[in-house]
Structures are given as C-alpha cells and as structure tokens.
C-alpha cells in the first residue's frame, strides 16, 4: 500500500479544505470499500481525510415530513431505524440485503453510495480496464461478463454499480446532499450515478472536492407500500445479479403513483421511467405490470453470457409490483 497523509476533520468545512489542500486526496468514512481498493493498488490516494467524527450521524424528520439521513449513519443503524422501517421499508430491506452484519456495522450511508464496481477486471491491475486506467480497454467485454450490464453500457465499460441502497433511494425519489468548494447543493438520487459513455472513470456527478453530507427521502413516499428484492448466487453476502426496488400507490382502482428502479443491470441504478409512465392510470394487474416492465427492458442489450438477466429482472419486478398492489390499502377520492 502506498504511503499517504492523514487528516482528521472536525467539521464539514474543515474536511473540504483539507481535501482541497492535498492533491489526490480521498475522504475516509467506514473504509469498507476504499481500504480494500488501496490494498489491491487500485486506489492510491496521496491523503485520507477522515470524516468519521463529523456530526452527520443522525436520522431526523424535517418540518415538511421528509426524512434526512446523515452521511455517517451506519448501515446497520439505518436499516433498524423505526422511521425508515415503517415509512420506507424498501430502503431498510435494501440495506439488509447488502454485505454482512459486520460490514453493515462499519459501512456508512455516504460510503455506500460512493462504493465502486466489483468488476474483477477493475480490481485486477494486470487486466485492462477503462474505469481504472482510461484508454486501456475493457477486458470484460470479450472476457468473463456473466455479472455485467445489460442496460446503458458502452464500448468503454460494461460494469455494474454494486449498491443495494442506491437502488432503493432511486425508486423512492431520494436526494443526495453535497457540500464542496462551491457550497451546498443536492442531486436526485436517480441521477447521482452516471452511465459510462466514453468516461467510465467517472462514477457519479459529484464535483471535485465535494463531500456527501446526507440523503433526504421525500414525505410523499412516506408510508406507501414499497419493497426491495434481490436475486443472487447465494443467500447472503453476495452482490445482486438483478434487483428491484418499487413503491406503489393505488387509488380508485388505478396506479396513482409508482417508482421503479433496477439494480445490477447497469452502471448506475436504473430508474424505469418508461415502465412508470405506462403504469400511471392503469389497473394494477399482472398483465399491466408485465407490459410495463417489458417496455422498459426492451432497451436491454445483453452480452454473450448475461442474457439471463433480462427474464430474471422481469420476473422479480412483476412479482414485487403485484405483491405491492395486493398490499396497497383501498383508497378512494371523494
């Protein structure tokens, strides 16, 4: 592991100032992904800015009924929080589906969003990878790509984003709060991560020096039926082959509101806008769900060894939506 400087920040402003004063710096939270990549030589930061002592470890209800989750809230605490479990069950389920209990005790909300792909070509310095070394090629395209993207990939990268949490946040219309040299701003969770295009080394829309300070879940989604489902090779401690997060509101016998996102199918959580548009105003039937999901997945471009992901994701999505429709309370307008 390369030698690096270490700075412990006492405030958000101090953290961003320290980051700016050290070329090649990285923020350090739980370290469950960054430290592993440093050991592999994939990440070689000149400095680590430790943000674990920042006052960003609270889950709080805002005056408008929204919920703010600090960037330093540990994954285990987030999944178990009563306001998250009761109002946004898809998020609690997604967090519990990720990693192991020990890792969830260390991992943070901000770090979860910023974790990098688990593509083996990215993690192996002997293999070509445009994400790790732009211009070197994508070894996975003609290599082993069973777990890779079927949506939104490019000739430069077919990696998938590994976060379960991020998929739920996208479906729930969450927002990511940031602080950096230009001050505070927020970005829609569904647009925070990028598709690879010709710049696969850029995972997110985060600007240089910006720090994730929290996530906000909207009041509009609070208490609505929502769920997260994940298909994987083994029952625990495995990344998704395909996953689905959904939130559904039925009123007067039709779909009044819906949020749907896929995980493990693309370089970012895939918000299913075409499917959502097709479902709004439709009766919440299995046929309607199948039609909408098929519209969304018609854009898939599977590779040699991962075409199975399309029917797998279809089946999960239709089942999750159908179960949410059955659980939705009967709501009528007067």
Rosetta blueprint (number, residue, H / E / L):
1 X L
2 X L
3 X L
4 X L
5 X E
6 X E
7 X E
8 X E
9 X L
10 X L
11 X L
12 X H
13 X H
14 X H
15 X H
16 X H
17 X H
18 X H
19 X H
20 X H
21 X H
22 X L
23 X L
24 X L
25 X E
26 X E
27 X E
28 X E
29 X L
30 X L
31 X L
32 X L
33 X L
34 X H
35 X H
36 X H
37 X H
38 X H
39 X H
40 X H
41 X L
42 X L
43 X L
44 X L
45 X L
46 X L
47 X E
48 X E
49 X E
50 X E
51 X L
52 X L
53 X L
54 X L
55 X L
56 X L
57 X L
58 X L
59 X E
60 X E
61 X E
62 X L
63 X L
64 X L
65 X L
66 X L
67 X E
68 X E
69 X E
70 X E
71 X L
72 X L
73 X L
74 X E
75 X H
76 X H
77 X H
78 X H
79 X H
80 X H
81 X L
82 X H
83 X H
84 X H
85 X H
86 X H
87 X H
88 X L
89 X H
90 X H
91 X H
92 X H
93 X H
94 X H
95 X H
96 X H
97 X L
98 X L
99 X L
100 X L
101 X H
102 X H
103 X H
104 X H
105 X H
106 X H
107 X L
108 X E
109 X H
110 X H
111 X H
112 X H
113 X H
114 X H
115 X L
116 X L
117 X L
118 X L
119 X L
120 X H
121 X H
122 X H
123 X H
124 X L
125 X L
126 X L
127 X L
128 X L
129 X E
130 X L
131 X L
132 X L
133 X L
134 X L
135 X L
136 X L
137 X L
138 X E
139 X L
140 X L
141 X L
142 X L
143 X L
144 X L
145 X L
146 X L
147 X L
148 X L
149 X L
150 X L
151 X L
152 X L
153 X L
154 X E
155 X L
156 X L
157 X E
158 X L
159 X L
160 X L
161 X L
162 X L
163 X L
164 X L
165 X H
166 X H
167 X H
168 X H
169 X H
170 X H
171 X H
172 X L
173 X L
174 X L
175 X E
176 X E
177 X E
178 X E
179 X E
180 X E
181 X L
182 X L
183 X E
184 X E
185 X E
186 X E
187 X E
188 X E
189 X H
190 X H
191 X H
192 X H
193 X E
194 X L
195 X L
196 X L
197 X L
198 X L
199 X L
200 X L
201 X L
202 X L
203 X L
204 X E
205 X L
206 X L
207 X L
208 X L
209 X L
210 X L
211 X E
212 X E
213 X E
214 X E
215 X E
216 X E
217 X E
218 X L
219 X H
220 X H
221 X H
222 X L
223 X L
224 X L
225 X E
226 X E
227 X E
228 X E
229 X E
230 X E
231 X E
232 X L
233 X L
234 X L
235 X L
236 X L
237 X L
238 X L
239 X L
240 X L
241 X L
242 X E
243 X E
244 X E
245 X E
246 X E
247 X E
248 X E
249 X E
250 X E
251 X E
252 X L
253 X L
254 X E
255 X E
256 X E
257 X E
258 X E
259 X E
260 X E
261 X E
262 X E
263 X E
264 X L
265 X L
266 X L
267 X L
268 X L
269 X L
270 X E
271 X E
272 X L
273 X H
274 X H
275 X H
276 X H
277 X H
278 X H
279 X H
280 X L
281 X L
282 X L
283 X L
284 X L
285 X L
286 X H
287 X H
288 X H
289 X H
290 X H
291 X H
292 X H
293 X H
294 X H
295 X H
296 X H
297 X H
298 X L
299 X L
300 X L
301 X L
302 X L
303 X L
304 X L
305 X L
306 X L
307 X L
308 X H
309 X H
310 X H
311 X H
312 X H
313 X H
314 X H
315 X H
316 X H
317 X H
318 X H
319 X H
320 X H
321 X H
322 X H
323 X H
324 X H
325 X H
326 X H
327 X H
328 X L
329 X L
330 X L
331 X L
332 X L
333 X L
334 X L
